[in-house]
Amino acid sequence: MMFRTASGLVEVTPFLRTGSGLVECGGMMFRAASGLVNTGTAKRITASANPVTAYGAAENPGAQQVLTNSVEAKPLNGTAPFTYAWARTNGDELFAASPTAAITAFRGFVGSGQTKTAAFRCTITDASGRTALTPEVEATVANYGNGNAQL
């Protein structure tokens, strides 16, 4: 729920006063002709990413595309179904291999002896339109070009 203040809109969570204290309502109820109607939960959706680092390496001479290990974005609450949108937040020119999937890897074109690193976050949206960002995931791809692939 949003509340207007002198400095702008602020998100607030509704509470109900009971005999034992304040209890989070998780939503708002209003009376309609048909009875009480729930307007939806007020809880914020949260998300995680596992792992938060992704690596990929090649050992071939010359430039080539390198793919990292997979990373999964998970909603920790919210209402299914969920949509996913991976985006680079900073760093070198790397891309999410499956930018609208929960599980993705990251890819980049790297020359022999070159390493590229970028940060990514996934925006998860639930069926109610609430969004959450995963923690930042650091992706690194390298092409050692000498037969010694190791990160």
N, C-alpha and C positions, 0 to 999 in steps of 0.2 A: 504494500500500500504506500502511496506517495503522499507527502505532506508538504505544503508550501511554506517556506520560511522566508525571512528577509533576504537571505543569501541564495535562495533557489529551492529546488525540489530536493527533499530528503526522503529516503526509503525508511519506513518504520514497520515494526512488527506488532500486530494487535495482540493485546493481552486481556484476559478476563479475570476480574477480582473474585476470588472464592474465599470461603472461610479460612482456608489454609494459606492464603497468599495469592500472588499473581501466577496465572497459568497461561502459557502461550496458546492462543486460539488455533493457530495454523490456518486460519481463514476467517472470512467474515460471513455472517448470516444476516439475512434480512427477511422480513415477513412479507409474503405475497399472498394473494387470494387463495392459492393452493397450499399454503403452509410455509414452513421455513425453507429457504433456498440457500445453499452454500455457494458463495461466489468463487471458491477455489482456495487452495492453500496459499499462505503468504510466505512459506518457507522458501529460502533461496536454494536453487539447485547448485551443487558443488561437483567438482570433477577431479580425477587424478589421471596421471600418465605413467605407464610402466613399460620399459625403464625410462629414465630421464636423460639417458645418453644413448646415442646410436652410432655405430662405426661400420665402415665398409672400406675395404682395401683391395687393390689389384697389384699385380706384379709384372704386368706386361709392358714392354717398351711401347712408346707412342701413346697418343691420347685415346681415352675410352670412357664410357659411362660406367660409373661405380654405384652400387646399391648398398645401403646399410641394412642392418638387422631390423626387424619389425618392432614397432612401438604401438601400444594400445591405449586409447583414451577411454576412460570409464566414467559414466555418470554415477555419483554416489547417492543420489536421490533424484526426485523428479518423477514425471509421468511419461511412460513409454507411449508411442515410439519416439526415438531420439534421432536427430540429424547431426552430422559432424562436418566441420569445415576446418581443415588444417591450413595454416598460413605461416609464411616465413615472417618473423618479427625483426630480424637483423642478420647481418653476416653475408657470406658469399652466396653466389647464385646456385642454390640447391633447390630441389623441388620435392613435394610430397608425391610419392608414387600413386597413392590412392587418396586424393585430397578430400573426398566426401565419405570415407569409410572410417569405422572405429579403429581398425588396425591398418597401419601404413608403414612403409619404409621411406627412406629419403634417397634421392639420386642426384648425381651431379656428373658433369663431363669434366674430367681432369686429365691433364697432360702428365707425361712421365716425370716423376720427381715432384709433382704438385700435390698440395693438400688444401682442401676447402672445408670451412666450418660455417654453420649457420644455426640460428635458433628458431624454433617453431613452437606454436601454441595451437591447440584445437579448441574451437568454440563448439560447445555442445548445446543444442536447443531441444527442449522437451516438448511434448504435445500441447502444453499450456502456453508455449511461447517464451518460457523462461530460459535464460542462457547462463552458461558457466564457461570459464576458461580453465584449461588444464595448466599445470605448472609448465614452465618453459622446458623444452626438450632440446638438447644440443646434439646436432648431427655433424659428423665428420667423415669425409671421404678422402682417400689418398690413393695415389698410383705411384708405387715405388719404382716400377719399371726396371727392376734389377733382379727379380726372383726372390726378394726378401720382404714379402708383405708382412708387416707387423705394426700395430698401433700401441 
